[in-house]
Amino acid sequence: MTYDDVVAARELLTDVIVSTPVLASRVLSELVGGPVFLKCENLQRAGSFKVRGAYVRIAKLTDEERARGVVAASAGNHAQGVALGAGLVGAKSTVYMPVGAPLPKIAATRAYGADVMFEGHTVDVALAAAREHAEQTGAVFIHPFDHPHVIAGQGTIGLEILEQLPEVGTIVLPIGGGGLAAGVALAVKSLRPGVRIVGVQAERAAAYPASLAAGHPLMVEPAPTVADGIAVGKPGDLPFELIHYLVDSVVTVSEEEISQALVLMLERCKLVVEPAGVAAVAAVLAQPHAFEPPVVAVLSGGNIDPLLLSKVLRHGLAAAGRYLGFRIRLPDRPGALATLLARLAELGANVLEIVHERVGSRLHLDEVEVLLQLETKGPGHCDEVLGALRRDGYKLIFG
C-alpha cells in the first residue's frame, strides 16, 4: 500500500462522506498543557468512520461482483457502513453480528437495507460465519479492517487532519483490528513523518501489545468490555504490518477510564460518543503529559445503545467520585431512616436510590439494612460524607 491509495480513496468518497470537524477541547488542553482537538467521526454519516473504508471497498467491485452481493461481520459500525455502501451502489448486503449486539446498531443496519444474521458472542466468531456465507453463496466478503481498500478509506481521516490542523504533533486513535490506525498512519507519515501516532486499546481486549512484542499477530480471548467496537481478538495481517512500522506506540485503557472519558464528552464537550469511540480521550485523560501537543484525539463513532449509555454514565460517575453506593445498618426503631436521610441532606448528598431491608439472616433482630445510592460532588465530598457517617456511629458496608 502507498500514500497514492489513500488519495485515490478520497476521490471516491468525495460525494459520499462528510469532512468531519476538528473541535478544540479546553478541558483536555488544560490537562495536557497545550492544544487538544477532537476529530469528530461520531458525526460522520452512519455514525462512525467505518463508512469510509466500507464504501471504498464496495465501490471498487466489478459489476459481476456487485451482482453477487456482499457479506460482512461487525459489532455494529462496520455493519452500518457496509449496508450504506452497498445500498449506494445497488448491491445486496448481508451482515453477521455477535449475539447481543447493541439494538440501535442492529436497527440502523437493517434500515440501510442489510439482512442481519447473528452468530457467536464475539466479532471473531461472526467473521468466521460471514466467510462461510461468502464461500457458500458467492457473495463478496467485506473485511472490517484487513483489506487495502478498507485501510485506504480509513486513511482519508489522516489527510483531513493534516489539512484541518497542519501543526498537529500527536494523533491518538482507537485500535480494534487496526484498519483505522494503519490507514491514518500511512497517510500522515507519508507527508509528516514527525507526527506521532498513538493507538489505544481497551485493556480487556488488547491483542496489539502482545502481538507487537512477538513481531506477528497473536490471538487473544477478549474479555467483556464496554468498548465492543474495538474488542477484536487478533490483529489483521495487513494492518499489523503497517502499525508495526508506522505507529509509534499502542497503549491500553481501563473500563473506568473509558467511562470517565464518555462522561467528559457528554458533560463538557456536548458530544455523544460510544465507548470504543472515546478510547483516545480516555488515554489522554489517563496520561495527559504523555502526548506532545497539539494533540488530535479521534472520536471514531457515536453509535451507542441508550441503555448502555445510562450504565456507562453511572460507572463513569462512580469512577470520578461523583456516585457513591454502600449499605448501612440502622437500629430497627421509628425515625431511624428519617434521621439518616436528614443527615445526608445536611451533608449535601443527593439520594438517587434506596432499598430498605428489614429481614435477613445476617441482621440482628433489632437491626435493618439500607442500600443507598448517592450522587456526590466529587472524591473529596465522598470522603466527607463517609467520614461524617462513621463519626455519627453508623455501620457502613461496601461490596
C-alpha positions in Angstrom: 0.0 0.0 0.0 1.1 3.6 -0.7 0.0 7.1 0.0 -1.5 7.2 -3.5 -4.0 4.6 -2.5 -5.3 6.9 0.2 -5.5 9.8 -2.2 -7.5 7.6 -4.7 -9.8 6.6 -1.9 -10.5 10.2 -1.1 -11.6 10.9 -4.7 -14.1 8.0 -4.4 -15.5 9.4 -1.2 -15.9 13.0 -2.4 -19.7 12.9 -2.6 -20.3 10.1 -0.1 -19.0 11.2 3.3 -18.7 14.5 5.2 -15.4 16.0 6.2 -15.9 15.8 9.9 -14.9 18.8 12.1 -11.9 19.1 14.3 -13.0 20.8 17.5 -10.9 22.3 20.2 -11.3 21.0 23.8 -10.5 23.4 26.5 -10.7 20.9 29.3 -8.3 18.5 27.7 -6.0 21.3 26.6 -5.7 22.4 30.2 -4.8 18.9 31.3 -2.2 18.3 28.6 -0.7 21.8 28.8 -1.2 22.5 25.1 -3.9 22.5 22.4 -6.0 19.3 22.2 -8.6 18.8 19.4 -11.3 16.2 18.7 -11.7 14.7 15.3 -15.5 14.1 15.3 -16.1 10.9 13.3 -19.0 10.3 15.7 -20.7 13.0 13.4 -19.9 11.0 10.3 -22.5 9.5 8.0 -23.8 6.3 9.6 -22.3 7.4 12.9 -18.7 6.3 12.5 -15.6 6.3 10.4 -16.4 2.8 9.1 -18.4 4.0 6.1 -15.1 5.4 4.6 -13.4 2.0 4.2 -16.6 0.0 3.5 -17.6 2.3 0.6 -14.2 2.3 -1.0 -14.0 -1.5 -0.9 -17.5 -1.9 -2.4 -17.2 0.9 -4.9 -14.1 -0.9 -6.4 -16.0 -4.2 -7.0 -16.8 -5.2 -10.6 -20.3 -5.3 -11.8 -20.3 -9.1 -11.7 -19.1 -9.0 -8.0 -21.8 -6.5 -7.1 -24.4 -8.7 -8.6 -23.4 -11.5 -6.2 -23.9 -9.2 -3.2 -21.7 -8.5 -0.2 -21.4 -10.0 3.2 -19.7 -8.7 6.3 -19.3 -9.2 10.1 -19.3 -6.4 12.7 -20.4 -5.4 16.2 -22.3 -2.6 14.5 -20.4 0.2 12.9 -18.8 -1.7 10.0 -22.2 -3.3 9.6 -23.8 0.1 9.0 -21.0 1.2 6.7 -21.3 -1.9 4.6 -25.1 -1.6 4.5 -25.0 2.0 3.5 -22.2 1.5 0.9 -23.9 -1.5 -0.7 -27.1 0.5 -0.9 -25.4 3.4 -2.7 -24.1 1.1 -5.4 -27.2 -1.1 -5.6 -25.7 -4.3 -4.2 -27.5 -6.7 -1.8 -25.8 -6.9 1.7 -25.8 -9.5 4.5 -24.2 -8.7 7.8 -23.3 -11.1 10.6 -23.3 -9.6 14.1 -22.5 -11.1 17.5 -25.4 -12.2 19.7 -26.1 -9.3 22.0 -25.0 -6.5 19.6 -26.5 -3.1 20.5 -30.1 -2.8 19.4 -29.7 0.7 17.8 -26.8 -0.7 15.6 -29.0 -3.6 14.6 -31.9 -1.4 13.7 -29.8 1.1 11.8 -28.1 -1.7 9.8 -31.4 -3.1 8.8 -32.7 0.4 8.0 -29.8 0.8 5.5 -31.1 -2.3 3.7 -28.9 -5.2 5.0 -30.1 -8.7 6.1 -28.8 -9.1 9.6 -27.8 -12.5 11.0 -26.4 -13.4 14.4 -23.5 -15.7 15.2 -21.5 -16.2 18.4 -20.7 -13.6 21.1 -17.6 -12.0 19.5 -16.7 -10.3 16.3 -14.2 -13.1 15.5 -16.9 -15.8 15.6 -19.2 -13.6 13.4 -16.3 -13.1 11.0 -15.9 -16.9 10.6 -19.7 -17.2 9.9 -19.5 -14.4 7.3 -16.6 -16.1 5.5 -18.5 -19.3 5.4 -21.6 -17.5 3.9 -19.3 -16.0 1.2 -18.0 -19.4 0.3 -21.5 -20.9 0.1 -23.2 -18.2 -1.8 -20.5 -16.4 -3.8 -21.1 -13.1 -2.0 -18.0 -10.9 -1.7 -16.7 -10.8 1.8 -16.0 -7.2 3.0 -13.5 -7.5 5.8 -13.8 -4.8 8.5 -10.1 -4.0 8.6 -7.8 -6.4 6.8 -8.0 -5.2 3.2 -6.1 -2.5 1.3 -9.2 -0.7 0.0 -10.7 -0.6 3.6 -7.4 0.7 5.1 -7.1 3.3 2.3 -10.6 4.6 3.0 -10.0 4.9 6.7 -6.7 6.7 5.9 -8.6 9.6 4.5 -9.1 10.8 8.1 -5.4 11.4 8.2 -5.5 13.6 5.2 -8.3 15.7 6.7 -6.5 16.1 10.0 -3.4 17.4 8.2 -5.5 19.9 6.3 -7.5 21.0 9.3 -4.6 21.2 11.7 -1.3 21.3 9.8 0.7 21.8 13.1 -0.6 18.6 14.7 2.1 16.9 16.9 0.3 13.8 18.0 -2.7 11.8 16.7 -4.4 9.4 19.2 -6.9 6.9 17.9 -8.6 3.7 18.9 -7.4 0.3 17.6 -9.5 -2.8 17.2 -8.4 -4.8 14.2 -6.2 -1.9 13.2 -7.6 -0.6 9.9 -8.1 2.9 11.2 -4.7 3.3 12.8 -3.0 1.7 9.8 -4.7 3.9 7.3 -4.2 7.1 9.2 -0.5 6.3 10.0 0.1 5.6 6.2 -1.4 8.9 5.2 0.1 11.0 7.9 3.6 9.6 8.0 3.9 9.9 4.2 3.5 13.6 4.5 4.6 14.4 8.0 6.9 11.6 9.4 7.5 13.6 12.6 3.9 13.4 13.7 3.5 10.8 16.5 0.7 8.2 16.1 -0.6 6.5 19.2 -3.1 3.7 19.2 -5.4 2.9 22.1 -6.9 -0.4 23.0 -9.3 -1.5 25.8 -7.1 -3.4 28.3 -9.7 -6.2 28.3 -9.3 -6.7 24.6 -5.8 -5.8 23.8 -4.2 -8.0 21.2 -1.8 -5.5 19.8 0.7 -5.0 22.7 1.5 -8.7 22.8 1.4 -9.1 19.0 3.9 -6.2 18.5 6.2 -7.6 21.2 6.1 -11.0 19.4 6.5 -9.5 16.0 3.4 -11.1 14.5 -0.4 -11.2 15.1 -1.4 -13.2 18.1 -4.9 -14.3 19.1 -6.2 -13.3 22.5 -9.6 -14.0 24.0 -11.3 -10.6 24.5 -12.9 -10.2 27.9 -16.3 -8.4 28.1 -15.7 -4.7 27.6 -17.9 -1.7 27.2 -15.8 -0.9 24.2 -17.4 -3.6 22.0 -16.4 -1.8 18.8 -12.7 -2.4 19.4 -13.0 -5.9 21.0 -11.1 -7.8 18.3 -9.2 -10.9 19.3 -6.5 -10.9 16.6 -4.9 -8.1 14.6 -5.4 -8.1 10.8 -2.2 -9.2 8.9 -2.0 -6.1 6.7 -2.9 -3.5 9.4 -0.4 -5.2 11.7 2.4 -4.7 9.3 1.6 -1.0 8.8 1.1 -0.4 12.5 4.3 -2.3 13.3 6.3 0.1 11.2 4.4 3.3 11.3 2.6 3.6 14.7 4.8 5.0 17.5 3.1 3.2 20.4 0.0 1.4 21.5 -1.4 1.9 25.0 -4.4 0.4 26.9 -7.2 2.0 28.9 -9.4 0.5 31.7 -13.1 0.3 31.8 -13.2 3.1 34.4 -11.1 5.4 32.2 -13.3 4.8 29.2 -16.4 5.5 31.3 -14.9 8.7 32.7 -14.0 9.9 29.2 -17.5 9.2 27.9 -18.9 11.3 30.8 -16.5 14.1 29.9 -17.5 14.2 26.3 -21.2 14.5 27.2 -20.8 16.9 30.1 -18.1 19.2 28.9 -18.0 18.8 25.1 -21.7 18.1 24.4 -20.8 15.1 22.2 -22.4 11.7 22.2 -19.6 9.1 21.7 -19.7 5.4 22.1 -17.2 3.7 24.5 -14.9 2.4 21.7 -15.0 5.8 20.1 -13.8 7.6 23.2 -10.8 5.4 23.8 -8.4 8.1 22.6 -9.8 10.6 25.0 -9.5 8.0 27.8 -5.8 7.7 27.1 -5.3 11.4 27.2 -7.2 11.7 30.5 -5.2 8.8 32.0 -1.7 10.2 30.9 -2.1 13.8 29.9 1.6 14.5 29.8 2.4 11.6 27.6 1.2 13.3 24.4 3.0 16.1 22.7 0.6 18.9 21.6 -1.0 19.9 19.5 -2.9 16.6 20.0 -5.8 15.3 17.9 -7.9 12.6 19.5 -10.1 10.7 17.0 -13.7 10.1 18.2 -14.3 7.1 16.0 -18.0 6.6 16.5 -21.2 7.7 18.2 -23.5 4.7 17.9 -24.4 3.8 21.5 -27.4 2.0 22.9 -29.2 4.4 25.3 -29.4 1.6 27.9 -25.7 1.0 27.7 -25.2 4.8 27.9 -27.0 5.0 31.2 -24.9 2.2 32.7 -21.6 3.6 31.4 -22.6 7.1 32.7 -23.2 5.7 36.2 -20.0 3.7 36.0 -18.1 6.8 34.9 -19.6 9.0 37.7 -18.7 6.4 40.3 -15.1 6.3 38.9 -15.0 10.1 39.1 -16.1 10.0 42.7 -19.5 11.5 42.0 -21.6 8.4 42.6 -21.4 6.5 45.9 -23.0 3.2 46.8 -23.0 1.4 50.2 -25.1 -0.5 52.7 -25.7 0.9 56.2 -27.0 -0.8 59.4 -29.7 1.1 61.3 -31.5 0.3 64.6 -35.0 -1.0 63.9 -36.9 1.8 65.5 -39.3 4.5 64.2 -37.5 7.6 62.8 -34.1 5.9 62.3 -34.3 6.1 58.5 -35.7 9.6 58.5 -32.8 10.7 60.8 -30.2 9.2 58.3 -31.8 10.9 55.3 -31.9 14.2 57.1 -28.2 13.8 57.9 -27.4 13.0 54.3 -29.3 16.2 53.2 -27.2 18.2 55.7 -24.1 16.8 54.1 -25.2 17.8 50.6 -25.5 14.2 49.3 -28.4 13.5 46.9 -30.2 10.2 47.4 -30.7 8.5 44.0 -32.0 5.1 45.2 -32.8 3.4 48.5 -33.7 -0.2 49.3 -34.9 -0.9 52.9 -34.3 -4.5 54.1 -35.9 -5.4 57.4 -35.4 -9.2 57.5 -32.2 -11.1 56.7 -30.0 -13.9 58.1 -27.1 -11.5 58.6 -29.3 -9.0 60.6 -29.9 -8.9 64.3 -33.5 -8.7 65.5 -33.1 -5.1 66.3 -31.4 -4.1 63.0 -32.4 -3.2 59.5 -30.1 -2.6 56.5 -30.4 0.1 53.9 -28.8 0.1 50.4 -28.1 3.6 49.4 -27.0 5.1 46.0 -25.9 8.7 46.4 -24.9 11.5 44.0 -21.9 13.4 45.3 -19.8 16.4 44.3 -16.5 14.5 43.8 -14.0 12.4 45.7 -13.5 15.0 48.4 -17.2 15.1 49.1 -17.4 11.3 49.2 -14.8 11.2 51.9 -16.6 14.0 53.8 -19.9 12.1 53.7 -18.4 8.7 54.7 -16.3 10.3 57.5 -19.3 12.1 58.9 -21.5 9.0 58.9 -18.8 7.0 60.6 -18.3 9.7 63.3 -22.1 9.6 63.8 -21.7 5.9 64.7 -23.3 4.3 61.6 -22.0 0.9 60.4 -21.1 1.1 56.7 -20.7 -1.9 54.4 -19.2 -1.9 51.0 -19.2 -4.6 48.3 
